[in-house]
Amino acid sequence: MIEFGHLTHVGLRRDLNEDTYYGDSELGLWLVADGMGGHEYGEVASALARETIVREVRQGTSLPQAIRIADEEIIRASRRRNDSLPMGTTVVAARVTGNRFEVAWVGDSRVYLWHDAKLAQLSQDHSYVQELIARGAISVDQARSHPHRNVVTQALGVTDPQALNVETLSGELQPGTQLLLCSDGLTEEVDDHAISRVLSHTECSAQECVDGLVAAALDGGGSDNVTVILIRRH
């Protein structure tokens, strides 16, 4: 049995929520998209990503291919509007089939796996600071306060389809395992230790854990829109 909780919040410093999400345990699909571009374009891009991915997966398209199609659709929509600024969105998505899961992502929205009381970040951010970390130029702690920590190197609607890097991982979703999908509005304010503490409360429902994580992001400053989905296998 799959249980999931979900919540999005505009945060404390933004007027508009450009995040969007989707969850459907019958289809076995969950996703979080964090739009960017200003002038409400981020909101359009994230909604278009959600609609395209859901439509394609329903039609039997693989998750990575559905994300590629979303990239092309957002680019086309931008061209139709003759925008000087491209609109873009990150995306992180999970598919669950039986006791297997597949996750895919573009950008810096993240997916974590909670298993055996341990939290592991499955996704690797497509971001400028992640490249610096990979080169050994800065530490993970330094990345948290780096002035360019919000610069992504890949995004749907911005990255040319030929250069788009849709990364995927798959594994077994054992009973007691949890998958956490979130926009960077959570990870900007709440570190992995604090996320671990919330997810360790397995006596709480998935929704209560999600509510706790969003509250922690707001307590931390709520500098961005924050969206959290927690998928739990019983």
N, C-alpha and C positions, 0 to 999 in steps of 0.2 A: 504493500500500500504506500502511495506517495501522499505526503502532506506538504503543503507549501504556504508560506506567508509572503506578503508583498506590501510595499508602501513607497510612495514618492512624496517629497516635500520640497517646496521652492527654496528652503533655506532662509537665512536671516538677512542676506545682503543683496538678493536678486529680486527683481520685480516679476520675472517671468520664469516659469519652469520649462526648460528646453529638454529635460529628460522625458523619456517615455519607457513603458515596459509592457510585457505581455506574459501571461501564464495560463497554460491549459494542460491539465494532467491527462485528459483524454487523448489529445494530440501528442502529448509528451514533449511539449516545447515551451521553453521559457527564454525571455531575452530582456536585456536592458540596453537602451541606446541613449547616449548623451550628446545632444545636438549642439552645434556651434555655428557662429556666423553673424550673430547680432540681428537686429531688426526683425525678430521673430523667425528668421530663416532657420535657425537651429531647431526650432520647434517643428517646422515643416520637414526638415531633413530627417529628424529622428522618427517622426510619424510615418514618413514614406518608407524608411528602412523597416519599421515594424510591419507595416501593411504588406510590403513586398515579400519579406522573409516568411511571414505567416502564410500568405497565398501560395508561395512556391513550395513550402514544406507540405502543405495540404495536398498539393498536386504530385507529391512524391519526389520532388527535387532534393538532393542531398543538402545538408546544412551549409557546407562551404560554398557550394554553387549558388544557393539561395542568397547568401551574403554578397557574392560577386554580382548577381543580377541587381541587387539593391544598390550597389555602387553605381552601376550603369544607369539605373533609373533616376537616381538623385542627380547625377551629372546631366542627364537629358533635361530634367525639370529645371535645373539651374540655367541651362542654355535657353530654354523657352522663355525664361523670365528676363533674359539679357542682363543678368546681374554682374556687376563689376566684382563683387565679392562672392566667391563660391560658398555654398552652404554645405556643411558637412556634419557627420555624426560618427561617434565611436559605436561599437556594438560588441556585446558579449552575449552568447547564446548557448543554451544547453538542450540536448535531446536525450530523453530517457526511453529506452526500449527494453522491456523486461528488466533484467538486472544489470544492463549495460548503460553507460552514459557516453555521450560525445559532447565536447565543448569546442566552441570556435570563437575567435575574437579578432577585432581590428581596433587599434587605438589603446586607450589606457583605462577603459572600464575593465573590471577584473572578475575572475572566478577563483574561488577558494574551495578546497576540499577539507572537510572536517571528518577525521576517521581515527578511531582508537585514541580519543582525547587529544589529538594533535591537529593543528591547522597547517595546511600547506597551500601556498599560492600556486595555482596551476598555470595561470596566464603570465606572460611576460609583457610588460607595457611596451607598446610601440611609442616610445617617447624619447625626447632629447636627453633627459637625465638618465633613462635606462641605458642609453648608449654610453654615457659617461661612466656609469657604474660598471658596465661590461668591459670598458677599457681600463678600469681601475683608477680613473681620474678622480672620482669622488666615492664616498661611502653611501650606504643606504640611508644612514641618518642624515648625512649632508643633503641628500636628494630631497628629503622632506621639506627643507626650507630653501631650496635652490630657487633663485628668481625666475628661472625658465622651466619650473617643474610642470607647468600646464601645457607645454608645447608638445603636441603629438606629431609623430613622423608618418603616421598612416591614419587615414580616416575615409569613410565612405563619402562619396561626393566630391572629394578633394584629390584623392590618389587615383592616378590613371589606372584603368582596369588591368593593363599589362603589367603594372608594377605593384598591384595590390597583393599584400601578403596576408592571406587568411590563415591564421595558425589554428591547428586543431590538436586535441588530445582526447583519448578515450580510455575508459577503464571500467571497472566493476563497481556498481553502486550497491554495496552490501547493506544489510539491515543495520540501522544505527548511523549510517553515513549521511552527511549533509553536504549539499552544494550551495555555496553562497555566491550570488551574482550581484555586482554593485557598480554604481558610477563612482567617479573619483571624488564626489562630494562626501562619500563615507571615508575613503582611505586618506583623504587630505586631513581629516580631523581626528580619526580614530586609528590607532596603530594596531598591529597584528595581535599584540598581547591583550589589548582591550577587546578586540573582536573574539579572540579565543575564550575570554572570560564569559562573554554573553552566550556563545554557542555551547559552552560546557553545561549550561542550565537545561539539560535535556528533559527535566520535569516540566519545563515551560513549553507551551505550544510554539510551533514555528512562527506564528504571527506575533506572539509575545516577544520572541527573540528579535524579530525584525523591528518591532516598535522600540525595543531597547536600543538597538543599533542606531536607528534614526535619531532617537533622543540623545544618544551620546555624541552624534555628529553635530547636533544643534548646541549641545552643552559646550562642545569644543570650539564653537564660533560660527558654525553654519555658513561658511563663506561661499558655498556653492549649492546648487540643486543637489539633492541626495535621493538616490533610489536604491532600494534593497529588495532582493528576492531570496528567500531561503527554501530550498527543496530538501525534504527529509524522507529517507526511505525507512519504513518500519518493518 
